[in-house]
């Protein structure tokens, strides 16, 4: 499960479901993985990994994907996302946890 934070809203969702939705919307729009890769300035293999739920696009790429597919971000995260509002204290803690996880991932990739 993945946590996404928008202000004081936290959405929890499954990255594999995200990938399936991305693939379905891409196909509905008539775009190939190669087309999507060119639009995002990525390799086709990156699109494959997005669609398998192995990795997630960054915020900028999600915005571009939504514009190209004519959908909202919520469409990609899905109606099954567990969305809740959190107190400021909980929000700050989750942001700190996400930041630590992000920094760890950066160190692993270097």
C-alpha positions in Angstrom: 0.0 0.0 0.0 1.1 3.6 -0.8 0.2 6.7 1.1 -0.3 10.0 -0.8 -0.7 13.2 1.1 -2.6 16.2 -0.3 -2.8 18.9 2.4 -4.5 17.2 5.3 -6.0 14.4 3.1 -4.2 11.1 3.1 -5.0 8.5 0.4 -3.9 4.9 0.8 -4.0 2.8 -2.4 -2.4 -0.3 -4.0 0.2 0.6 -6.7 -0.7 -2.5 -8.7 -4.3 -1.2 -9.0 -2.8 2.2 -10.0 -0.8 0.5 -12.8 -3.9 -1.4 -14.1 -5.9 1.8 -14.2 -3.1 3.6 -16.0 -2.9 0.9 -18.6 -6.7 0.8 -19.1 -6.9 4.6 -19.5 -3.9 4.6 -21.9 -5.4 1.9 -24.1 -8.8 3.7 -24.1 -7.1 6.8 -25.3 -5.4 4.8 -28.1 -1.9 5.4 -26.9 0.9 2.8 -27.0 3.5 2.5 -24.3 6.0 4.0 -26.7 3.7 7.0 -27.2 3.3 7.5 -23.5 7.1 7.1 -23.0 7.8 9.9 -25.6 5.2 12.2 -24.0 6.9 11.7 -20.6 10.4 11.7 -22.0 11.0 8.2 -20.4 11.9 4.8 -21.7 9.2 2.3 -22.6 10.4 0.1 -19.9 9.5 2.8 -17.3 5.9 2.8 -18.6 5.9 -1.0 -18.3 7.0 -0.7 -14.7 4.4 1.9 -14.0 1.7 -0.4 -15.4 2.9 -3.3 -13.4 2.8 -1.3 -10.2 6.5 -1.7 -9.6 7.2 2.0 -9.5 5.0 5.2 -9.5 5.4 8.2 -11.7 6.5 11.4 -9.9 4.0 14.2 -9.3 5.0 16.1 -12.5 4.5 13.0 -14.6 1.2 12.1 -13.1 0.0 15.6 -14.0 1.2 15.2 -17.6 -0.4 11.7 -17.8 -3.8 13.0 -16.6 -3.7 15.9 -19.1 -2.8 13.5 -22.0 -5.5 11.0 -21.0 -8.1 13.6 -20.1 -8.6 12.3 -16.6 -8.2 13.4 -13.0 -5.6 12.2 -10.6 -8.3 10.7 -8.5 -9.2 8.5 -11.5 -5.7 7.0 -11.4 -5.7 6.5 -7.6 -9.2 4.9 -7.9 -12.4 5.1 -6.0 -11.2 2.2 -3.8 -8.5 4.4 -2.3 -8.9 4.7 1.5 -9.1 8.4 1.9 -9.2 10.0 5.4 -8.4 13.4 7.0 -5.7 13.4 9.6 -4.9 15.8 12.4 -2.0 18.1 12.0 0.2 16.0 14.3 -0.5 12.8 12.4 0.0 14.7 9.1 3.4 16.0 10.2 4.5 12.5 11.4 3.5 10.9 8.0 5.3 13.6 6.1 8.4 13.0 8.2 8.1 9.2 7.6 7.6 9.7 3.8 10.6 12.1 3.7 12.8 9.5 5.5 11.6 6.7 3.1 12.3 9.0 0.1 15.8 9.8 1.4 16.5 6.1 1.9 15.4 5.4 -1.7 17.7 8.1 -3.0 20.6 6.6 -1.1 19.8 3.1 -2.4 19.7 4.3 -6.0 23.1 6.1 -5.8 
